[in-house]
């Protein structure tokens, strides 16, 4: 469609074809394997894409968990007791920091305000507070030794934390020295990770060879064991996260598989089935890449059309900064030309 737009001294000729402004986000799963020491990339449908970090003689020291933030992957090594920082795009290991003599560093998460990383040290019975910028250990989240063999940490009720202990107990942490037992899981191997399904139901993975015990739910009010979560489970479960479409993903180290569930325990299929090339997986994270910015989509409706041109002209007439496409503080023909060029190029 050909449009003639009269604006001040200029006649703007625009060929307008409505088109999508944004492509789908480049979402991927990042999966870590203590079996090989690698970090793998998988598609949302479970297809192997590539290695972010190849096995490389296990440079990461039997990594088990990770945090991804600000374009970096942070990984504690269970065997080398270091915290690695890796570039998310290149896979380059930029730094490996010692962790104040802690041993058996396995689990990792961000603090609630995002300013710290918390590292569970199983052998040292500590939860370390670490500066993500420098790798410096800032202290202990709780008094060392209060929770034997701490592993997974999630947010609990009333600003508390829930921590999986190596003594088969889930603890509620209310303060540095305020730690109380909440749930006992005596028939299982050590609990590893957790997610809350609702206000009083906890889903828990355990490093149990018995598939009856590897993935179970518990009532956090009464401590009652609500039974195995699904009819289809693997052995020695570790990672437990929300994935694409809010699915629950359970990582089975013993079965070298990743299973998908809904919130009622229905098995939705495997993201990665047993028998694949995957070896000893521990943790998985969904990374959502934001859409590439599209400066000409001024109406932010995902479509480039006449309404974007109209919005630009109105902004130009009122000297709105969004119309300053050359970013020089002056509103002139060069801004119009830059906008039309961006419009004509479309968006990725």
C-alpha positions as CSV (number, residue, x, y, z in Angstrom):
1,X,0.0,0.0,0.0
2,X,1.4,3.4,-1.0
3,X,0.8,6.3,1.4
4,X,1.7,10.0,0.9
5,X,2.2,11.7,4.3
6,X,2.3,15.5,4.3
7,X,4.3,16.8,7.2
8,X,5.5,20.4,7.4
9,X,7.7,21.1,4.4
10,X,8.2,17.4,3.5
11,X,6.1,14.8,1.6
12,X,6.9,11.4,3.0
13,X,6.3,8.5,0.6
14,X,6.0,5.2,2.5
15,X,5.3,1.8,1.2
16,X,3.4,0.1,4.0
17,X,3.1,-3.6,4.5
18,X,2.0,-4.9,7.8
19,X,4.5,-7.4,9.1
20,X,5.4,-9.0,12.4
21,X,7.9,-6.9,14.3
22,X,9.5,-9.6,16.5
23,X,10.6,-13.1,16.0
24,X,10.1,-15.7,18.7
25,X,12.5,-15.6,21.6
26,X,15.6,-17.8,21.4
27,X,14.8,-19.9,24.4
28,X,17.1,-22.8,25.4
29,X,17.7,-25.2,28.2
30,X,21.1,-25.3,29.8
31,X,21.9,-28.6,31.4
32,X,24.8,-29.4,33.7
33,X,26.3,-32.9,34.1
34,X,28.6,-33.9,37.0
35,X,29.1,-37.2,35.1
36,X,31.2,-35.4,32.4
37,X,31.7,-31.9,33.7
38,X,30.0,-30.4,30.7
39,X,27.3,-27.8,30.3
40,X,25.0,-28.7,27.4
41,X,22.4,-26.7,25.4
42,X,19.1,-28.3,24.5
43,X,16.1,-27.0,22.6
44,X,12.7,-26.7,24.2
45,X,11.8,-30.0,22.5
46,X,14.7,-31.8,24.0
47,X,17.0,-31.8,21.0
48,X,20.7,-31.5,21.7
49,X,22.1,-28.3,20.3
50,X,25.8,-28.0,21.4
51,X,28.1,-27.9,24.4
52,X,28.5,-24.5,26.1
53,X,31.4,-26.1,28.0
54,X,32.7,-29.4,26.8
55,X,33.9,-32.1,29.2
56,X,37.5,-31.0,28.9
57,X,38.9,-33.3,31.6
58,X,36.2,-31.9,33.9
59,X,37.7,-28.5,34.4
60,X,34.7,-27.5,36.4
61,X,35.4,-30.1,39.1
62,X,32.2,-32.3,39.0
63,X,29.7,-29.4,38.7
64,X,26.2,-30.1,40.0
65,X,24.2,-26.8,39.9
66,X,24.3,-23.4,38.3
67,X,22.9,-19.9,38.3
68,X,22.7,-17.8,35.2
69,X,22.6,-14.0,35.5
70,X,23.9,-11.0,33.6
71,X,25.2,-13.1,30.7
72,X,27.3,-15.3,33.0
73,X,26.9,-18.9,34.3
74,X,28.1,-19.5,37.9
75,X,28.9,-23.1,38.8
76,X,30.3,-24.6,42.0
77,X,32.6,-27.6,41.7
78,X,31.9,-30.4,44.1
79,X,35.4,-31.9,43.7
80,X,37.5,-28.8,43.3
81,X,35.6,-26.6,45.7
82,X,35.7,-23.6,43.5
83,X,33.1,-21.3,42.0
84,X,33.4,-20.8,38.3
85,X,32.2,-17.8,36.2
86,X,31.6,-18.7,32.6
87,X,30.5,-16.4,29.7
88,X,27.0,-17.5,28.6
89,X,27.7,-16.9,24.9
90,X,31.3,-18.1,24.4
91,X,31.6,-20.7,27.1
92,X,34.9,-19.2,28.2
93,X,35.7,-20.0,31.9
94,X,36.6,-16.4,33.0
95,X,37.4,-17.2,36.7
96,X,37.5,-19.9,39.3
97,X,37.4,-18.7,42.9
98,X,38.3,-20.6,46.0
99,X,35.5,-20.8,48.6
100,X,37.1,-20.2,51.9
101,X,38.1,-23.8,52.6
102,X,34.6,-25.1,52.1
103,X,34.3,-28.8,50.9
104,X,31.7,-30.5,48.8
105,X,30.3,-27.4,47.3
106,X,27.3,-28.5,45.4
107,X,24.1,-26.4,45.3
108,X,23.9,-22.7,44.2
109,X,21.2,-20.1,44.1
110,X,20.8,-16.3,44.2
111,X,19.8,-14.4,47.3
112,X,16.3,-13.1,47.3
113,X,17.4,-9.6,46.5
114,X,19.9,-10.8,43.9
115,X,23.0,-9.3,45.5
116,X,24.6,-12.5,46.6
117,X,25.1,-16.1,45.6
118,X,24.5,-18.8,48.2
119,X,26.6,-22.0,47.9
120,X,25.8,-25.1,49.9
121,X,28.9,-26.9,51.2
122,X,27.8,-30.5,52.0
123,X,31.0,-31.7,53.7
124,X,31.6,-28.5,55.6
125,X,28.0,-28.2,56.7
126,X,28.0,-24.5,55.6
127,X,26.0,-22.2,53.3
128,X,28.3,-19.6,52.0
129,X,27.4,-16.0,51.0
130,X,29.4,-15.1,48.0
131,X,29.8,-11.8,46.1
132,X,29.0,-12.6,42.4
133,X,31.3,-9.8,41.2
134,X,34.5,-10.8,43.0
135,X,33.9,-14.4,44.2
136,X,34.7,-13.2,47.8
137,X,33.1,-15.2,50.6
138,X,31.1,-12.7,52.6
139,X,30.3,-15.0,55.5
140,X,27.8,-17.8,56.3
141,X,24.1,-17.6,55.7
142,X,23.5,-19.6,58.9
143,X,25.8,-20.8,61.7
144,X,28.0,-23.5,60.3
145,X,27.0,-27.0,61.4
146,X,23.4,-26.2,62.2
147,X,22.2,-28.1,59.1
148,X,24.2,-31.3,58.3
149,X,25.1,-31.7,54.6
150,X,22.9,-28.8,53.3
151,X,21.8,-29.0,49.7
152,X,18.8,-27.4,48.0
153,X,17.5,-24.0,49.2
154,X,14.1,-22.5,48.4
155,X,12.0,-19.6,49.7
156,X,9.7,-20.8,52.5
157,X,6.7,-19.3,54.4
158,X,6.9,-15.9,56.1
159,X,10.2,-14.8,54.5
160,X,11.9,-18.0,55.7
161,X,14.0,-20.5,53.7
162,X,13.7,-24.2,53.4
163,X,16.9,-26.2,53.2
164,X,17.3,-29.9,52.4
165,X,19.7,-31.5,54.9
166,X,21.9,-34.5,54.4
167,X,20.4,-36.1,57.6
168,X,17.1,-36.6,55.6
169,X,15.4,-33.6,57.2
170,X,14.0,-30.4,55.6
171,X,14.8,-27.5,57.8
172,X,13.1,-24.1,58.0
173,X,15.5,-21.2,58.4
174,X,14.1,-18.1,60.1
175,X,17.4,-16.4,60.9
176,X,21.2,-16.9,61.2
177,X,20.8,-19.0,64.4
178,X,17.1,-19.9,64.1
179,X,16.8,-23.2,62.3
180,X,14.1,-25.7,63.0
181,X,13.3,-29.2,61.6
182,X,10.2,-29.2,59.4
183,X,9.8,-32.5,57.5
184,X,11.5,-35.9,58.1
185,X,12.1,-38.1,55.1
186,X,13.6,-41.2,56.8
187,X,12.8,-43.8,54.1
188,X,14.7,-42.0,51.4
189,X,18.3,-41.2,50.6
190,X,19.3,-37.6,51.2
191,X,16.9,-35.0,49.9
192,X,18.3,-32.8,47.2
193,X,16.0,-30.1,45.7
194,X,12.5,-28.8,46.2
195,X,9.7,-26.6,44.8
196,X,6.5,-25.5,46.4
197,X,3.4,-26.7,44.5
198,X,1.0,-24.6,46.6
199,X,0.8,-23.0,50.1
200,X,1.4,-26.3,51.9
201,X,2.6,-28.9,49.4
202,X,6.3,-29.5,48.9
203,X,7.7,-31.5,46.0
204,X,11.0,-33.0,46.8
205,X,13.7,-34.9,44.9
206,X,16.0,-37.4,46.6
207,X,19.2,-39.1,45.6
208,X,17.5,-42.5,45.9
209,X,18.0,-45.5,43.7
210,X,14.5,-46.7,44.6
211,X,12.3,-44.9,42.1
212,X,9.5,-45.0,44.7
213,X,11.5,-42.6,46.8
214,X,13.2,-40.3,44.2
215,X,10.3,-37.9,43.7
216,X,7.7,-37.4,46.4
217,X,5.4,-34.7,47.8
218,X,4.9,-33.7,51.4
219,X,2.5,-31.6,53.4
220,X,4.5,-28.7,55.0
221,X,2.0,-28.1,57.7
222,X,1.7,-31.7,59.0
223,X,4.9,-33.2,57.6
224,X,2.8,-36.0,56.0
225,X,4.4,-38.0,53.2
226,X,1.8,-37.7,50.3
227,X,3.5,-40.4,48.3
228,X,5.3,-40.8,45.0
229,X,4.6,-37.9,42.7
230,X,4.0,-39.8,39.5
231,X,3.7,-43.2,38.0
232,X,6.7,-42.5,35.8
233,X,9.9,-41.6,37.7
234,X,13.6,-42.3,37.5
235,X,16.3,-43.0,40.0
236,X,18.6,-40.7,42.0
237,X,16.8,-37.4,41.4
238,X,18.6,-34.1,41.7
239,X,17.5,-31.0,39.9
240,X,13.9,-29.8,40.2
241,X,12.8,-26.6,38.4
242,X,10.0,-24.9,36.5
243,X,10.5,-25.1,32.7
244,X,8.7,-23.9,29.6
245,X,5.0,-23.4,30.0
246,X,5.5,-23.7,33.8
247,X,6.1,-27.5,33.5
248,X,7.9,-29.2,36.3
249,X,11.3,-30.7,35.2
250,X,12.9,-33.4,37.3
251,X,16.5,-34.4,36.6
252,X,17.3,-38.0,37.2
253,X,21.0,-38.5,37.6
254,X,20.7,-42.3,38.0
255,X,18.5,-42.7,34.9
256,X,20.3,-40.0,32.8
257,X,17.0,-38.5,31.9
258,X,14.8,-35.4,32.4
259,X,11.1,-35.9,32.9
260,X,8.2,-33.4,32.5
261,X,5.3,-33.2,34.8
262,X,2.3,-30.9,35.5
263,X,1.3,-29.8,39.0
264,X,-1.0,-32.8,39.6
265,X,1.7,-35.3,38.9
266,X,0.8,-36.3,35.4
267,X,3.8,-37.5,33.4
268,X,4.0,-35.3,30.2
269,X,6.8,-37.2,28.6
270,X,10.6,-36.9,28.6
271,X,12.6,-33.8,27.7
272,X,15.6,-36.1,27.5
273,X,14.7,-39.8,27.6
274,X,16.9,-42.5,29.2
275,X,19.4,-44.0,26.8
276,X,20.4,-40.7,25.1
277,X,24.0,-39.4,25.0
278,X,23.3,-37.6,28.3
279,X,25.4,-38.8,31.2
280,X,24.9,-38.0,34.9
281,X,22.8,-34.9,34.6
282,X,22.2,-32.8,37.7
283,X,20.5,-29.5,37.0
284,X,18.7,-27.7,34.2
285,X,17.8,-24.0,33.6
286,X,15.5,-22.4,31.1
287,X,17.1,-19.3,29.6
288,X,14.7,-17.0,27.8
289,X,16.4,-14.5,25.5
290,X,14.4,-11.3,25.2
291,X,13.2,-10.3,21.7
292,X,15.6,-8.2,19.7
293,X,14.6,-4.5,20.1
294,X,12.6,-3.1,17.2
295,X,12.9,0.7,17.2
296,X,10.4,1.3,14.4
297,X,7.6,-0.5,16.3
298,X,6.6,2.6,18.2
299,X,3.1,1.2,19.1
300,X,4.7,-1.9,20.6
301,X,2.0,-4.2,19.2
302,X,4.4,-6.5,17.3
303,X,3.4,-5.2,13.9
304,X,5.0,-2.6,11.7
305,X,2.2,-0.6,9.9
306,X,0.7,2.8,9.3
307,X,0.1,3.3,13.0
308,X,3.8,3.2,13.8
309,X,4.4,5.9,11.1
310,X,1.6,8.0,12.6
311,X,3.0,7.6,16.1
312,X,6.4,8.7,14.9
313,X,5.0,11.8,13.2
314,X,3.0,12.8,16.2
315,X,6.1,12.3,18.4
316,X,8.2,14.3,16.0
317,X,5.7,17.2,16.0
318,X,5.9,17.4,19.8
319,X,9.7,16.9,20.0
320,X,9.2,13.7,21.9
321,X,12.6,12.0,22.5
322,X,11.3,8.7,21.0
323,X,11.3,10.5,17.6
324,X,15.0,11.5,17.9
325,X,16.2,8.5,15.9
326,X,19.7,10.0,15.4
327,X,20.0,10.7,19.1
328,X,21.5,14.2,18.6
329,X,18.8,16.2,20.4
330,X,17.7,17.8,17.1
331,X,14.5,16.9,15.3
332,X,15.0,17.2,11.6
333,X,14.9,15.4,8.3
334,X,17.6,13.0,9.4
335,X,15.4,11.6,12.1
336,X,12.6,11.0,9.6
337,X,15.1,9.3,7.3
338,X,16.4,7.1,10.1
339,X,12.9,6.1,11.1
340,X,11.9,5.2,7.6
341,X,15.1,3.3,7.1
342,X,14.4,1.3,10.3
343,X,10.8,0.7,9.2
344,X,11.9,-0.5,5.7
345,X,14.5,-2.9,7.1
346,X,11.9,-4.5,9.4
347,X,12.7,-6.2,12.6
348,X,14.4,-9.5,13.3
